[in-house]
Every structure is written in C-alpha cells, then in structure tokens.
C-alpha cells in the first residue's frame, strides 16, 4: 500500500509540472471564447451596442467621394459595406497607419473614408459567420454581405 501511495504521489507531481523544453509559449493575440459561435455572435452584438453609442459616421465625406466620381486629386476614397443579414455587425477596417471599427445594423450600410492605394483588411462577425478579406483600395469600394 505504501508503494502505491508513493507511486500516486510521484505521478501527481510529474503531471503537475509544466516544462518548456526550449519551445516558445504559444500566445493567441485575440481573446478566445470557448462557448462556440453562439458566444461569438453574442460578443459581436455586445460590441455593436457599445460602439453605436459613440460612433460618428463620415456621411458628407463619403457622399462627396461618390458624387465626385473618385476625384484623382483627393488622397482618400470611400469603403461602403451593406449588411443584408438579420444580425448587427462590427466591421473592422485596418491598413497601414489606419484602424477603424464601424457598427453596421441589420439591413443598413456602413461606410468610412480611407487613404487610397493601400491594402486593407476587412473583418467582422456576421451572425455566426466570420468575414475576412484583404483588398487593395484605389477608388471607392462597395460590398454586400449576407448570411
């Protein structure tokens, strides 16, 4: 019985040790959610509700860009996204020295102005689906998202 107790104690000690044999720790730069897609959709809705309180759309600038047919002298252009799904979403637009989160309600259009001639990463959660795209923007850009 004494040997069984010692063996169980040694096993417990060995399994509780966390040894890193020269490898680097794996770190996820984004928070993870172990509840699956339902949790992600809930987080997206929560983020949308918080962001919509303070968001200021660039309506006049975007309309001027669209009506002036991409004025070559203007260093900026517009990105517009139509959300044709039944869920609210937050679209993240990121590029070189540019980062913006845009709340887009169900059935609504979200938009922003960005510097021309750059790569932009567009991403967000749409209902239970993840949207990710990279685009090189030279002139006004428009997309429609559905679920």
C-alpha positions, -999 to 999 in steps of 0.1 A, spaced: 0 0 0 29 23 8 44 18 -27 10 26 -43 8 58 -23 43 69 -33 37 60 -69 5 80 -69 23 110 -53 51 109 -78 27 107 -107 7 136 -93 39 157 -90 51 148 -125 17 156 -142 15 190 -124 49 201 -137 48 223 -168 82 220 -185 91 241 -216 119 222 -235 133 252 -254 100 260 -272 83 293 -272 50 297 -254 20 298 -278 0 330 -273 -32 339 -290 -32 377 -296 -70 378 -297 -93 367 -269 -108 333 -274 -143 322 -265 -148 285 -256 -186 288 -259 -185 284 -297 -203 305 -323 -232 315 -301 -207 332 -278 -190 350 -307 -224 362 -320 -233 375 -285 -199 392 -283 -204 409 -317 -238 421 -306 -224 435 -274 -196 452 -292 -221 467 -317 -243 481 -289 -213 497 -272 -198 512 -304 -231 525 -318 -234 549 -288 -203 569 -298 -198 562 -335 -198 593 -358 -203 584 -395 -185 603 -422 -216 608 -443 -207 641 -460 -172 630 -470 -184 596 -484 -212 613 -504 -188 638 -518 -164 610 -528 -192 590 -545 -207 621 -563 -174 635 -574 -166 601 -591 -133 595 -573 -116 628 -577 -79 620 -586 -67 649 -565 -83 635 -533 -59 613 -514 -88 595 -497 -117 573 -510 -146 555 -495 -154 520 -485 -191 511 -480 -205 478 -467 -242 468 -470 -253 444 -442 -281 424 -458 -282 399 -429 -305 396 -399 -277 404 -375 -259 436 -365 -222 436 -370 -190 455 -364 -167 458 -394 -130 463 -386 -110 481 -413 -73 481 -408 -44 491 -430 -10 510 -429 -15 536 -401 -53 531 -403 -77 513 -380 -114 518 -376 -144 498 -363 -177 505 -380 -210 494 -365 -234 482 -392 -270 474 -383 -291 447 -399 -302 460 -433 -280 491 -431 -250 504 -449 -217 513 -431 -190 534 -446 -157 552 -440 -130 572 -458 -96 556 -462 -63 567 -478 -60 555 -514 -36 529 -528 -32 507 -498 -41 472 -487 -69 470 -462 -80 440 -441 -118 439 -436 -131 416 -409 -161 410 -387 -186 386 -373 -219 383 -393 -244 363 -373 -225 331 -367 -200 335 -396 -167 352 -397 -160 376 -426 -124 383 -436 -110 399 -467 -79 418 -479 -84 444 -506 -61 469 -523 -82 501 -524 -75 526 -552 -110 540 -556 -144 538 -539 -152 502 -529 -186 487 -520 -196 452 -510 -228 435 -498 -227 409 -470 -254 383 -464 -256 353 -442 
